[in-house]
Amino acid sequence: MVVAFDLPEGLSGDVTIVNERDDGPAMFARLAGRYAPVNKLAIGARAWSDTTIRLLQLFGGCEVVSADLLLNPMRRVKSKEELETMTRACRLVDQVMGDVSPHVVSGVTELELARDIDFAMRSLGSVAPSFDTGVWGMGPASARDATVRLSGGAVEPGLAISFDFGSVVDGYCSDFGRTVQVGEPSKEFQRVYDTVMDAQAAGIRAVRPGSPVSAVHAATRQVIVDAGLGEWFRHRTGHCIGLDVHEKPFISEEDDTLLEAGMTFTIEPSVFRPGHYGARVEDIIVCEESGGRKLNGYSTTMVVND
């Protein structure tokens, strides 16, 4: 039996087909022998360990380097067509959030909301979630932290329900987040929520070609620090995204990679304080010559349900 996956137009050139009963290692060795001697071998992050071991056995003492050092700069800047596809992936999750948001009410469980999100994404054309869907509640009545991304517990009044999910459209990923308040928000939670939204806006304003990605992180974080909430923003600001949901460079304090027009990445500040409050926002941003632009269109205005 021979099966070709995702190759409707076939492949040109010298193609080797390996059947189930073939001696795969022997065929692999013959093919690899065409390239000997090898001085430097680049291996991708997703290569199987068995594959790496066999390559090293075949090529002996060659230098081994990460293929990501070659591939990431090639994938980092998106073409017009890639941006159009990523925009569709972003607008898909926008629609899902809009559909699910009215159902974030007392009594519904987090698992039910996650199920509805995943089903809605598939129904709208996503081939799969781009990562595990997270739905979690935080508030004064709960000591839970954001590290517990999903439970079977029911939504209760006073909880802020954070969402983290993404789609895959024609191979390209989205990554999205919002927070929905159940019950009337306190003045303190309103302040926290507004601070998180302001932090994202500040990060977007810091986006420009030639600036280091660390400057975007600094601008985002400073808003939260100035509000006296810096202790509870406990992660980097974001990450690049495309064919994989998490790609380098990361939007963090130690990464000084320079932004280029066409780069896509998340800006996803949060404030998570167990036993008090939790709020997050996440959108995909594209760096353009004029600055940063959201690919998502979903509002950041607080949604309050009963």
Secondary structure as GFF3:
##gff-version 3
##sequence-region A 1 306
A	DSSP	alpha_helix	24	33	.	.	.	ID=ss1
A	DSSP	beta_strand	40	43	.	.	.	ID=ss2
A	DSSP	alpha_helix	49	59	.	.	.	ID=ss3
A	DSSP	beta_strand	63	66	.	.	.	ID=ss4
A	DSSP	alpha_helix	68	76	.	.	.	ID=ss5
A	DSSP	alpha_helix	80	100	.	.	.	ID=ss6
A	DSSP	three_ten_helix	101	103	.	.	.	ID=ss7
A	DSSP	alpha_helix	110	123	.	.	.	ID=ss8
A	DSSP	beta_strand	134	138	.	.	.	ID=ss9
A	DSSP	beta_strand	160	165	.	.	.	ID=ss10
A	DSSP	beta_strand	168	169	.	.	.	ID=ss11
A	DSSP	beta_strand	172	173	.	.	.	ID=ss12
A	DSSP	beta_strand	176	182	.	.	.	ID=ss13
A	DSSP	alpha_helix	187	205	.	.	.	ID=ss14
A	DSSP	alpha_helix	213	226	.	.	.	ID=ss15
A	DSSP	three_ten_helix	230	232	.	.	.	ID=ss16
A	DSSP	beta_strand	238	240	.	.	.	ID=ss17
A	DSSP	beta_strand	247	251	.	.	.	ID=ss18
A	DSSP	beta_strand	264	267	.	.	.	ID=ss19
A	DSSP	beta_strand	270	273	.	.	.	ID=ss20
A	DSSP	beta_strand	277	280	.	.	.	ID=ss21
A	DSSP	beta_strand	283	288	.	.	.	ID=ss22
A	DSSP	beta_strand	291	294	.	.	.	ID=ss23
A	DSSP	beta_strand	303	305	.	.	.	ID=ss24
###
